[in-house]
């Protein structure tokens, strides 16, 4: 799709030295330093909207907001709205209505889902969110959804913060312009421990999403890397 039709998308994730984003039983998924958390909020302060999958929103006590007055001021300095739009992706429409994000109504909450969602469930989603976009018969039509975010809400920059299934779909559709990775000095191991991109995966090397190294820096005991899209 034409780049001008959608937001600039950047993925931000923390991972262990062996590429894991959670333990095998998924009970531990937050393991970065305080500096990494600040880095996440700094990146959010450059985005019009922050997006995450339903599993991430359900499992973690997150509100996907800017993170306090310091970062609200930074957003305003960057020429953005004080609070970012929040986007939840759920192909099945199964979102916990008691999730932490719904307890904080400081900015619009949008839900992206598919045509396979029942009328009853769709009604529940519309009661939870400020707006709901529906597209794709079995899998979410991500390119069309991002076009909607650009056209309907003027989202110019979109921060994607997982989970692994959503990341994989973004990579597969070549929708990721920049990848931010914090590499933490831990090793989780485990065949079932999730990596930054799960889902279908590339069938061969030619189909893999390609990136260039933009920057790499060490802060404390972690490495902060930035990659830009392109073979």
N, C-alpha and C positions, 0 to 999 in steps of 0.2 A: 504494500500500500504506500501511497505518497506520504512522505514524512510530514509534510505540512498539514495533513489531515488529522493527525493525532498528536498527543502530547509527547514531549521528550520524556522518555522513561528511564529511570535509573533504579537498579536493584541494590539494596543494601542488606548485607548479611554478615553475621559473625560465625566462624566455623573453627573447629579444632584443627590441629596439625594434620590429622588424617581425614579432613574434609567433612566431618560430621556437624550437624546443627542441633542434635539432641542425642540423648542416650538411647540404647536399643529399646527400652520400654517407654521412651518419650517422657519420662518423669522429670528429666533435667534438660531444659532448653535455654536457660539464661546462665551464661558462664563467662561473659566478657567482663572487662574491668569497668570502673567508673568512667574512665576516659573513653571507652568504647560507647558507653551510654550517652555521654556528652556528644560524641561524634554523630550518633544517630539523630539527636535533636538538632545538631548543627545542619545536618543534611535536610531534615524536615523543614528547617527554616528557609530553604531555597525552593520548596515545592508548593504548588497550589493545592495539591491533594496527596493524601497518603493512602495506599491500598494494601489490603491483606486478605488472605483467605479466611473462610469461616472457621476452619479448625484452629487457626492461630488466634482469632478473636475469642473463640469459645474457651480455649485452653489457658490463655494468659490473661491476667488482670490489666489489660491495656485499653486505652481510650483513643489511641492514634492521634492525639492532639499535639500541639506545639511544645508543651512541657514547661509552662511557667512564664512569668513576666519577662525574664531575660530573653527568651526565645521569641516571645510575641513582639518585643521591641525590635529584635533582629529582623523579624519578618517585615515589619513596617519599614525598617531601614532599607530592606531589599526591594521595596515597592510592592509588597504582597499584602493581602488581607491579614488582619491580626491573627485569625485562626484558619487553619487549613481545612479543606473539605476532607471527609473521611469516607473511604470506599471499601465495601466488603464484597468479596466474590464467593458465590456459592452456587455451583451448578445444580444441586439438588434442592436448594432453598431451605436446607435444614440448619437454621441458626438459632442458638439459644437466646430466647427473648430476655433472659436474666443476665446476659453477658455484661461485663463492666462497661463496655462502650455505650450501651443504651442508657446508662445512668448519668451520662454527661452530654448535655444537649447544647453545647456552646457553638457548634458549627454543624452544617448539613451532614447527614449520614445517608449515603447512597448504597444501594444493593444491586449487584449485577448477577443475573441468574438466567436460566434457560427455559425453553418452551415445555420441558418435561415437568415443570412444577405444576402441581394441581391448582385449581381455582381457589380452593380453601387455603392452601399454604400461601399462595400469592397474596391473598387478602391479608393474611397475618404479616407478611413481609411489608406490605404497604402501610400497615398500622405501625410498624417498627421504624421504618425509614422515612426520610423526607422525599425520596424518589426511588423508584425501582425500574431498572432497565431489563428487558427480557429479550434474549436472542440466542439462537442456536438450538437445534433439536435435542441433541444429547450432550454435546459439549458446548461450553460458552463460546460465542463468537467474539473472541477478544479484540480483533481488529475493529469490528463494528462498535463494540462497547467503548473502546478508547476514542473512536471518532465521535461518539455521542458525548463523552466527557468533554472533549474539546469544543464541540459545537454548542452543547446545552449549558455547560458550566464554565466555559473558557479556561479549561485546565491546560496550561502551557507546559508545566513540569509536574511529573507524577512520580512519587517515591513508592516503590514496591518493596514490601518487607516480609515476603513469604506468605504461606509456607512453600514447601518444596514442590508441591504439585502445581501451584500457580506459577512459580518461577520457571518450571520446565515448560509450561505452555507459552509463557512470554518468550523464552529462548527459542522454542520451536517455530513460533510465528515471526521470528526476527523482529521483535518489538522492543528489545532492550538496547538502549543506546550507550549506557554506561553501567558498569558493575563495580560496586564498592565492596571489598571483602576485608574483614578484620580476622586475621589468623592468630588464634590463641594457643598458648603453649600447653595444650592438653591433648590426650589421645583417648578417645572413647572406645574405638573398635566396635565390633559387632556387625554382622551381615545385615541385620534389620535396622540398624541405626540410620536415620535419614541423612542424606546429603543436601546440598543447597538446591538440587534439581532432581526430582523423582519422576513419577509419571511414565509416559511412553518412552522417552529417550530417543537419541539419534540412532538409526539402524547401522550407520557406518560413519567413517571419518569425514567423508564429503558432506554429510548432512549435519555435522556438528556446527553449532554457532561459534563463530570465530571472533577473537578480540585481540587488541594490542595493549601492551602495558603502557599506561600513561604515567603512573607514579608509584613509588613504593617507599615507605618510610617506617622507621621503627620508633615507637613511643613506649617507653617503659619496657614491658616484656611482651609486647604485641606488635605485629606487623599490619600496617594499613596500606592496602593496595587498591589502585584504581585502574580499571580496564575500559577501553573504548571499543565499540563495535567495529568489526571489519576483519576480513581474512588476513 
